């Protein structure tokens, strides 16, 4: 392979790959998941189920699937930036296109996993706080009744 076929040094190309994948993933995720585009997305979901022609179904479905939509966003970014990966001809465009789709979907998967972990952690904290509050209320009731009170250490320890 001749050096004239490589548009930039490899490190520069890899940096571009990981940087360009961020807005691609961001746009694809926002359109297909976030509240901002809920109404158009719901319309597209309905149309993708109700249309008779297969190509109409596929067209509307692409706005509901982050993986599908990321292909179109990546294509737009390759056209706008002229980004090529590894080779200086049409093959560089093809490699960059699929690489951008892959990395942007990797980013979206990581983001989705982080959101699930955060949601799960918040739910766990809320349950623990609720149990803690119930234990404290039962202790206060026991103290006011003059009895031995409620010792909720077993419940709290079970939740740890």
TAVENTA-V794511 format. One record per residue. N is the residue number from 1. RES is the residue in one letter. PSI is psi in whole degrees, 0 to 359 (999 if undefined). Layout:
BEGIN
N;RES;PSI  N;RES;PSI
END
This chain:
BEGIN
1;X;133  2;X;144  3;X;335  4;X;343  5;X;340  6;X;118  7;X;323  8;X;175  9;X;157  10;X;320  11;X;316  12;X;317  13;X;319  14;X;320  15;X;315  16;X;320  17;X;310  18;X;331  19;X;314  20;X;333  21;X;335  22;X;304  23;X;329  24;X;311  25;X;320  26;X;313  27;X;313  28;X;318  29;X;315  30;X;314  31;X;321  32;X;351  33;X;327  34;X;158  35;X;330  36;X;324  37;X;25  38;X;310  39;X;310  40;X;324  41;X;317  42;X;321  43;X;315  44;X;323  45;X;313  46;X;314  47;X;324  48;X;337  49;X;331  50;X;337  51;X;148  52;X;316  53;X;138  54;X;323  55;X;330  56;X;316  57;X;314  58;X;320  59;X;312  60;X;331  61;X;327  62;X;337  63;X;358  64;X;352  65;X;116  66;X;326  67;X;312  68;X;312  69;X;328  70;X;333  71;X;317  72;X;322  73;X;318  74;X;318  75;X;316  76;X;316  77;X;323  78;X;318  79;X;316  80;X;322  81;X;340  82;X;25  83;X;129  84;X;146  85;X;126  86;X;316  87;X;151  88;X;2  89;X;200  90;X;332  91;X;329  92;X;322  93;X;316  94;X;315  95;X;317  96;X;322  97;X;306  98;X;330  99;X;319  100;X;318  101;X;314  102;X;309  103;X;320  104;X;323  105;X;329  106;X;315  107;X;315  108;X;324  109;X;317  110;X;316  111;X;316  112;X;318  113;X;319  114;X;319  115;X;319  116;X;318  117;X;317  118;X;316  119;X;316  120;X;318  121;X;318  122;X;318  123;X;319  124;X;317  125;X;318  126;X;318  127;X;316  128;X;318  129;X;320  130;X;316  131;X;318  132;X;318  133;X;318  134;X;318  135;X;317  136;X;320  137;X;319  138;X;326  139;X;315  140;X;320  141;X;318  142;X;320  143;X;320  144;X;334  145;X;353  146;X;3  147;X;187  148;X;345  149;X;178  150;X;125  151;X;108  152;X;20  153;X;324  154;X;319  155;X;315  156;X;317  157;X;325  158;X;331  159;X;346  160;X;999
END
